[in-house]
Amino acid sequence: MAKKLDDIMATLPAQRRARIEGRAMKLATPKVRRKVVEASRKDLSAVFDVVPNTISSST
């Protein structure tokens, strides 16, 4: 049976998990990053004081 990524990550030391998660966020698209932090374009536009269309919706 295949192992789940969450199970493998749980066995790693905290420092190693943090490095992996940090690298994954660098490689992730803006859309994926927004989903991870559960932020909408509207939320981010308010934080950065820009119009929502400025925040990418696709990539």
N, C-alpha and C positions, 0 to 999 in steps of 0.2 A: 504494500500500500504506500502511496506517495505521502511524503511529509508536507504539512502545510507551512507556508512561510512564517505565519505567526508563531508556530511551535518552534521553528528553528531560531527565530529572532529571540524568543523567550529564553533560550539556553545560552545566549551570548552575554558576555559581561556588559554592563551598562554603558561603559565608555565606547565599546565597539558598536553597540546598537545606535548610540548617538551619532557616531561618525557615518554609519550607513544611512541613517535617516536624513542627516544633513546633506549627504551626497545625492540622495534620491530627490530631495527638494530642489537642489541646484539643477538637476536634469529634467525635472517635471515642467510641464507647460503651465502657463499662468492659470488656465482653466482648472487643471488638476490641483494646483496650490490653493486656489480659492475653495475648492471642494474639501480639501484637507482641513482648512481652518474654518470651514462652513461660513464663508463670507460671500455676499453677493456683490455684483458690480456696483450696486447702489451704496452698499456699506463701505466698500473700498474708495469709491469716489468721494464720499463724505470725509473719510480719513485724510485723503490726499488733496482735498479741496479742488477737485476737477469734476467735469461733467461725466456721467456714467459712460457715455460713448467713448471716452478716452481710454477706459479700461477694456482690454481685449476680451471678447466673448468666445472666441473659437480656439486660439492657439495658446 
